[in-house]
Amino acid sequence: MNFLDHMPIWPILIPMIGGLLMLLPPFAGIERYQSRRYFAAILVVLQLVCGMFLLNSVISSENLLYAVGNWQPPFGIILYVDPLAALLVCLTSFLGIGVVLYSFSGEDRAGRYYHPLIQFQILGINGAFLTNDLFNLFVFFEVLLIASYSLLIHAGAKQKTEAAVHYVILNLIGSSIFLFALGTMYGAVGSLNIADIAMKLPSLSDSDTLLANIAGALLLVVFGLKSAMLPLHFWLPKTYSAASAPIAALFAIMTKVGIYCIFRVYTIIYGEFAGSLSDFVIPIIWPLALASIVAGTVGVIVSPTLRGMTGNLVVVSVGTLLLGFALRTPEASGAAFYYLIHSTLASAALFLLAEMIGQQRGKALDRFVISRKLKNQTFLGFCFFVAAMMAAGLPPFSGFLGKLVILQSAVTTQEKIWVYSALLISSLVTIIAFSRAGTTLFWRHAGNKDVSDSPDLTSWQKVGVLILLAAGPLLALGGEHMLALTGVAANELHNVNALIELMGLRGEQ
Amino acid sequence: MELLYVICVGVLTFSGIFLCLRGRTFPVVVGLTMLGYAVNMFLFSSGRLNLEGAAILGMAEQYADPLPQALVLTAIVIGFAMIAFVVILSMRARADLGSDFVDGREPVDARKLVERNSRGQAE
């Protein structure tokens, strides 16, 4: 095998090796933060290059399989790169670039393990996107979780510890449920390879089908907890507003890992070929998706801080993505993937902006109260305006296009009634909440106090947030290509038979 | 054997869930540990229980499924690390928040409130 054959594992290996190297002498130690910075920047750029390469090769030729240790399917762990996985690996690395550059402004000096932890977090996320084995998925979940636990309490504070206790306990219980689900699944089907389970599921006996049904329901609880789907969303706004800004921005993709797993598992395993279990989650997902949008929207309008508001926006975007999932057509999935990319970047940018605004408002932080004037009023105002337009779904930015394609993918009248009303009302409320927030933050000042003693924005902060914000106009400008790409990704995801053929599993029967 | 095994897993899960619902961090940590034991035993049984079966070919008359054993090993290691983390975190929370409640403060006891109010009125 040559170098290129090993391409699928590089998005996992680069952050792993890089993260480990950063614990060793040339980079270790508090005073060597500068060398860690260079190295971390190189690593995220390398990952983006790697992701782009993977995306290019799966678009131009067929999807890639990588048998770890050359153990052939269905026995070994298989990494499977389809356009969806490659696209999300690119998204993670892009987000990683923004986050790493932003944190050069000082966050990374609060602890010497900041950059290694960020790399391990990316390792877990990339692994979860690439793997085709349910137990391996569990392992990568744990990798990304333990990195996120440490990142959440990074630099420590009372508020962070309190949020971390809840977050850690909740996710440990989630991990137990995940393992129960995997045990049930293995007991029923006798395999943990996603494609293999998909192939064997229709031919199970009645009692085993019941077990597989239970396993699927348990998995939905786990993925629902990860993705902050109602009623498992209570941890999210608190956790995300407790974390420091670059970390919250990186966490913006963690809920999307849950959504991705829902798409992957319930399209391939419990999809249209699953016999009696076909699409058994859809009647559950519909009300939960709508309820997530409602609860998130209410949260957006009542949140007293910009961070809390952004946290609730994440819940709204999760609900919107679940609606895209519940429509069950490749077109809807493609639309949802476009919205997924957009909403990850928009909410990450808003988390960064919330901290930048908070820094210049003294004790008021990012709360919506009358306070002193911002020092970098023009720059922050401009960024906030773009981010708000993106998040609320107004033209000409990507949010508008994302919501539009999801609306268009609703076909029957009943679907249209629910999707249109949920998305349009939540957009309206979001616009109101954002205009209220922007007015308070930027236009209502207490007197004409001198603001020259407010801390300046560092150039790294500006660079980080501008990189993430640039995605809004770019995703809208290149919308046609991007939608074509997500459309291909959705078609590949829904093409379950091709996956089973590619694994070479049919021949054994 | 199956019955004994099932009862063990069931009792451990029950105790784990019960303890996880307690208000202080120590019972919650113990509960998470028990839930971890229960899940490990459950995973082990997913390859079906059989006696005197080796996981290596050629070592015995009948064979046990080796995959659940590998899964349990992985799960034990990960579970151990996570429990270690949550123990340290709860000690940190005790120091930072000044109480060992999961919520960081003692929940308001409705009965005590009523008592205090009635005492206040009596005075």
Boltz contact constraints between the chains, C-beta under 6 A:
constraints:
  - contact:
      token1: [A, 135]
      token2: [B, 71]
      max_distance: 6.0
  - contact:
      token1: [A, 142]
      token2: [B, 78]
      max_distance: 6.0
  - contact:
      token1: [A, 158]
      token2: [B, 96]
      max_distance: 6.0
  - contact:
      token1: [A, 161]
      token2: [B, 92]
      max_distance: 6.0
  - contact:
      token1: [A, 161]
      token2: [B, 93]
      max_distance: 6.0
  - contact:
      token1: [A, 161]
      token2: [B, 96]
      max_distance: 6.0
  - contact:
      token1: [A, 162]
      token2: [B, 104]
      max_distance: 6.0
  - contact:
      token1: [A, 165]
      token2: [B, 93]
      max_distance: 6.0
  - contact:
      token1: [A, 165]
      token2: [B, 102]
      max_distance: 6.0
  - contact:
      token1: [A, 168]
      token2: [B, 86]
      max_distance: 6.0
  - contact:
      token1: [A, 168]
      token2: [B, 89]
      max_distance: 6.0
  - contact:
      token1: [A, 169]
      token2: [B, 28]
      max_distance: 6.0
  - contact:
      token1: [A, 172]
      token2: [B, 32]
      max_distance: 6.0
  - contact:
      token1: [A, 172]
      token2: [B, 82]
      max_distance: 6.0
  - contact:
      token1: [A, 176]
      token2: [B, 35]
      max_distance: 6.0
  - contact:
      token1: [A, 176]
      token2: [B, 39]
      max_distance: 6.0
  - contact:
      token1: [A, 179]
      token2: [B, 39]
      max_distance: 6.0
  - contact:
      token1: [A, 179]
      token2: [B, 43]
      max_distance: 6.0
  - contact:
      token1: [A, 179]
      token2: [B, 75]
      max_distance: 6.0
  - contact:
      token1: [A, 180]
      token2: [B, 39]
      max_distance: 6.0
  - contact:
      token1: [A, 183]
      token2: [B, 42]
      max_distance: 6.0
  - contact:
      token1: [A, 183]
      token2: [B, 43]
      max_distance: 6.0
  - contact:
      token1: [A, 183]
      token2: [B, 46]
      max_distance: 6.0
  - contact:
      token1: [A, 186]
      token2: [B, 46]
      max_distance: 6.0
  - contact:
      token1: [A, 187]
      token2: [B, 46]
      max_distance: 6.0
